[in-house]
Amino acid sequence: MAKKPLNIGMIGYGFMGKAHTNAYATVGNFFELEYEPVLKALCARNAEKAQEFADNWGYESVETDWRALIARDDIDAVDICVPNNLHKEISIAAAEAGKMILCEKPIAMDVAEGEAMCEAVEKAGVNNMVWYNYRRVPAVTFAKNIIDSGNLGRIFHYRANFLQDWTISEDLPQGGEALWRLDADAAGSGVTGDLLAHCIDTAIWLNGGIKDVSAMTETFIKERVHQDTGEVQKVTIDDACAFLCHFDNGSLGLFESTRYARGHKALYTFEINGEHASIKWDLHDLHRLEYFDHRLEGPMRGWRSIHVSDGDHPYMGNWWVPGLNIGYEHSFVHQVADFIQGLESGTPAGPTFRDALETQKICDAVLESGASRSWQDVQKADV
Ligand SMILES: NC(=O)c1ccc[n+]([C@@H]2O[C@H](COP(=O)([O-])OP(=O)(O)OC[C@H]3O[C@@H](n4cnc5c(N)ncnc54)[C@H](O)[C@@H]3O)[C@@H](O)[C@H]2O)c1
């Protein structure tokens, strides 16, 4: 049966523009879906570079203004892969134009922006999703299945880290192309929105909501040259952030993120300790889930390392033969597959904008706690 086209309009062609484009191009080869993503148009401000990317990656056309992309009748879904300060304006315009939206994380600069985005997509009734892709690493999805089955019993602890080391040099400028993450006006925050947001999304997906937080934030390098102005300016992002929290289920959380952990490039790890069993995961070894079960009696009791690559593991039946690894980029392929299956079934795949707003609320509470040196309640949805 001929597949229905899902015409994609991609905004931005950096790191995530590539990861998502690769996912759209690959998904139909490995997943049985009614819709086939079509790389309809790529939007970037520089026409020459946009055309070069479009030619290399297979887009049919280019636009240099995202408003023109959104105005096109032949675009079904808008994919937002630009810095965080543009997420709100583009999302609201796309929703008003009736487009589906796949937006990068964090959903917005702050909760107020995220609320406005949720209202816009819900009013327009358009499908929407935020790219918290780590949910779709098979070992992480498998962890979710284990927890949901009750296997761990009561959960006591949730521990997560996201460590990097790329901003240690004082000579690194802030702002502008490629370095927008160091500029609070473009990023909203530093490691909290960039890295901890991933840890928080995974945590609330696996272990439920967070009640309150106590955080410390630090900016180690206080001033850097801003690329746009050429002047030395104050740095206002958080270079490092650590926080404690209480989950709604009574468990305790401990989170740490920094760009100053020499030797670590992208060390995302989490560990969950339950009454009967514990699990832990490490992005550097992403196909493995470590599992300890206290119920196994005798001297053979110990940690086991499950290679999440068999046909009955999440997503893996769609790939190669059992035992062969897949990688980072496949989490995006899985997210597109789930998004399309959500269109087909009428039950949208998460995280939706509304789901991602929960993470934003926790990020805002963490930043407020760091600034005020006090415990902060996480804003809860009206019930
Ligand atoms: N899900 C993840 O794991 C993950 C990883 C990295 C980044 N992100 C998120 O993805 C988004 C983009 O990050 P990135 O790493 O791809 O950044 P990047 O700097 O690699 O790419 C950003 C792109 O946006 C383009 N851009 C900027 N302003 C624009 C405008 N007005 N119109 C059109 N294009 C414009 C730039 O030219 C560039 O192509 C951010 O929100 C970031 O937080 C998510």
Ligand as a Chemical Component Dictionary entry (heavy atoms), coordinates in Angstrom:
data_LIG
# 
_chem_comp.id                   LIG 
_chem_comp.type                 NON-POLYMER 
_chem_comp.pdbx_formal_charge   0 
_chem_comp.three_letter_code    LIG 
# 
loop_
_chem_comp_atom.comp_id 
_chem_comp_atom.atom_id 
_chem_comp_atom.alt_atom_id 
_chem_comp_atom.type_symbol 
_chem_comp_atom.charge 
_chem_comp_atom.model_Cartn_x 
_chem_comp_atom.model_Cartn_y 
_chem_comp_atom.model_Cartn_z 
_chem_comp_atom.pdbx_ordinal 
LIG N1  N1  N 0  17.728 16.401 22.058 1  
LIG C1  C1  C 0  19.020 16.597 22.254 2  
LIG O1  O1  O 0  19.730 15.727 22.717 3  
LIG C2  C2  C 0  19.642 17.903 21.880 4  
LIG C3  C3  C 0  21.021 17.969 21.604 5  
LIG C4  C4  C 0  21.552 19.191 21.201 6  
LIG C5  C5  C 0  20.731 20.310 21.086 7  
LIG N2  N2  N 1  19.410 20.219 21.403 8  
LIG C6  C6  C 0  18.511 21.395 21.243 9  
LIG O2  O2  O 0  18.340 21.625 19.843 10 
LIG C7  C7  C 0  18.251 23.022 19.569 11 
LIG C8  C8  C 0  19.355 23.385 18.554 12 
LIG O3  O3  O 0  20.608 22.983 19.095 13 
LIG P1  P1  P 0  21.825 22.544 18.138 14 
LIG O4  O4  O 0  22.829 21.832 18.993 15 
LIG O5  O5  O -1 21.303 21.866 16.936 16 
LIG O6  O6  O 0  22.382 23.970 17.771 17 
LIG P2  P2  P 0  23.332 24.374 16.566 18 
LIG O7  O7  O 0  24.002 25.623 17.000 19 
LIG O8  O8  O 0  24.146 23.208 16.122 20 
LIG O9  O9  O 0  22.276 24.686 15.403 21 
LIG C9  C9  C 0  21.365 25.742 15.512 22 
LIG C10 C10 C 0  20.841 26.063 14.127 23 
LIG O10 O10 O 0  19.868 27.106 14.228 24 
LIG C11 C11 C 0  20.067 27.982 13.141 25 
LIG N3  N3  N 0  19.385 29.239 13.400 26 
LIG C12 C12 C 0  19.617 30.134 14.386 27 
LIG N4  N4  N 0  18.752 31.158 14.278 28 
LIG C13 C13 C 0  17.950 30.901 13.208 29 
LIG C14 C14 C 0  16.858 31.563 12.584 30 
LIG N5  N5  N 0  16.419 32.743 13.025 31 
LIG N6  N6  N 0  16.265 30.987 11.495 32 
LIG C15 C15 C 0  16.691 29.804 11.028 33 
LIG N7  N7  N 0  17.728 29.126 11.582 34 
LIG C16 C16 C 0  18.346 29.675 12.645 35 
LIG C17 C17 C 0  21.586 28.055 13.037 36 
LIG O11 O11 O 0  22.014 28.575 11.822 37 
LIG C18 C18 C 0  21.920 26.547 13.178 38 
LIG O12 O12 O 0  21.737 25.881 11.941 39 
LIG C19 C19 C 0  18.381 23.713 20.916 40 
LIG O13 O13 O 0  17.102 23.977 21.419 41 
LIG C20 C20 C 0  19.071 22.681 21.792 42 
LIG O14 O14 O 0  18.794 22.828 23.161 43 
LIG C21 C21 C 0  18.858 19.033 21.780 44 
# 
loop_
_chem_comp_bond.comp_id 
_chem_comp_bond.atom_id_1 
_chem_comp_bond.atom_id_2 
_chem_comp_bond.value_order 
_chem_comp_bond.pdbx_ordinal 
LIG N1  C1  SING 1  
LIG C1  O1  DOUB 2  
LIG C1  C2  SING 3  
LIG C2  C3  SING 4  
LIG C2  C21 DOUB 5  
LIG C3  C4  DOUB 6  
LIG C4  C5  SING 7  
LIG C5  N2  DOUB 8  
LIG N2  C6  SING 9  
LIG N2  C21 SING 10 
LIG C6  O2  SING 11 
LIG C6  C20 SING 12 
LIG O2  C7  SING 13 
LIG C7  C8  SING 14 
LIG C7  C19 SING 15 
LIG C8  O3  SING 16 
LIG O3  P1  SING 17 
LIG P1  O4  DOUB 18 
LIG P1  O5  SING 19 
LIG P1  O6  SING 20 
LIG O6  P2  SING 21 
LIG P2  O7  DOUB 22 
LIG P2  O8  SING 23 
LIG P2  O9  SING 24 
LIG O9  C9  SING 25 
LIG C9  C10 SING 26 
LIG C10 O10 SING 27 
LIG C10 C18 SING 28 
LIG O10 C11 SING 29 
LIG C11 N3  SING 30 
LIG C11 C17 SING 31 
LIG N3  C12 SING 32 
LIG N3  C16 SING 33 
LIG C12 N4  DOUB 34 
LIG N4  C13 SING 35 
LIG C13 C14 SING 36 
LIG C13 C16 DOUB 37 
LIG C14 N5  SING 38 
LIG C14 N6  DOUB 39 
LIG N6  C15 SING 40 
LIG C15 N7  DOUB 41 
LIG N7  C16 SING 42 
LIG C17 O11 SING 43 
LIG C17 C18 SING 44 
LIG C18 O12 SING 45 
LIG C19 O13 SING 46 
LIG C19 C20 SING 47 
LIG C20 O14 SING 48 
# 
